[in-house]
Amino acid sequence: MCLAVPGQVVHVDDDPLRTATVSFGGVTKSVSLALVPDAGVGDYVIVHVGFAISKLDEDAACRSLELLAQLNGPGEPGKESAT
């Protein structure tokens, strides 16, 4: 199964791959924006294996992130859930 995850672009480097820093709920990763040339800081993108493959609006990103949080399930007894 392949999984593409929504994240928010927080910084873009002007290099040949248009490398960007993308935040996934506070965890940041380096991602290529080469396949989504119109993506910029503040945009939400779907990321698969280190490449942004499409843009999406904030509402769609939030819905996807909520569904992923639900898949995570409740936290361990005595601990708060990550939602």
C-alpha positions as CSV (number, residue, x, y, z in Angstrom):
1,M,0.0,0.0,0.0
2,C,1.2,3.5,-0.9
3,L,0.6,6.4,1.3
4,A,0.7,10.1,0.4
5,V,0.5,12.5,3.3
6,P,-0.6,16.2,3.4
7,G,1.8,18.8,4.7
8,Q,2.3,22.5,4.7
9,V,5.1,24.2,2.8
10,V,7.1,26.4,5.3
11,H,10.2,27.2,3.2
12,V,11.3,26.9,-0.4
13,D,14.8,26.8,-1.7
14,D,15.4,28.0,-5.3
15,D,17.4,25.0,-6.4
16,P,16.9,22.7,-9.5
17,L,14.5,20.4,-7.5
18,R,12.7,23.3,-5.8
19,T,13.5,21.7,-2.4
20,A,11.1,22.7,0.3
21,T,10.7,22.3,4.0
22,V,7.3,20.8,4.6
23,S,5.6,20.5,8.0
24,F,3.6,17.4,8.9
25,G,2.0,18.4,12.1
26,G,5.2,20.0,13.4
27,V,7.6,17.3,12.0
28,T,9.5,18.8,9.1
29,K,11.0,17.0,6.1
30,S,12.8,18.1,3.0
31,V,10.6,17.6,0.0
32,S,11.0,18.2,-3.8
33,L,8.4,20.6,-5.3
34,A,9.6,19.8,-8.9
35,L,6.3,18.1,-9.8
36,V,4.2,20.9,-8.3
37,P,5.9,24.1,-9.7
38,D,3.2,26.4,-8.5
39,A,3.4,25.4,-4.9
40,G,4.8,28.0,-2.5
41,V,5.1,28.8,1.2
42,G,1.8,28.3,3.0
43,D,0.4,25.9,0.5
44,Y,-0.7,22.4,1.4
45,V,0.8,19.6,-0.7
46,I,0.4,15.8,-0.9
47,V,3.8,14.2,-0.5
48,H,4.8,10.7,-1.6
49,V,8.4,9.3,-1.2
50,G,9.9,12.8,-0.9
51,F,8.1,14.5,-3.7
52,A,5.0,16.8,-3.6
53,I,2.7,15.3,-6.1
54,S,-0.2,17.8,-5.9
55,K,-1.6,20.8,-4.1
56,L,-4.7,20.8,-2.1
57,D,-6.8,23.4,-0.2
58,E,-6.5,23.9,3.5
59,D,-10.0,22.3,4.2
60,A,-9.1,19.1,2.3
61,A,-5.7,19.0,4.1
62,C,-7.4,19.3,7.5
63,R,-9.9,16.6,6.8
64,S,-7.2,14.3,5.7
65,L,-5.1,15.0,8.8
66,E,-8.1,14.4,11.0
67,L,-8.7,11.0,9.3
68,L,-5.0,10.0,9.8
69,A,-5.3,11.0,13.5
70,Q,-8.3,8.8,13.9
71,L,-6.4,5.9,12.4
72,N,-3.8,6.4,15.0
73,G,-6.4,5.6,17.6
74,P,-6.6,6.6,21.2
75,G,-3.4,7.1,23.2
76,E,-2.0,4.7,25.8
77,P,-3.9,4.7,29.1
78,G,-2.9,7.8,31.0
79,K,-1.6,9.6,27.9
80,E,-3.3,12.2,25.7
81,S,-4.2,11.3,22.2
82,A,-2.2,13.0,19.4
83,T,-5.3,14.5,18.0
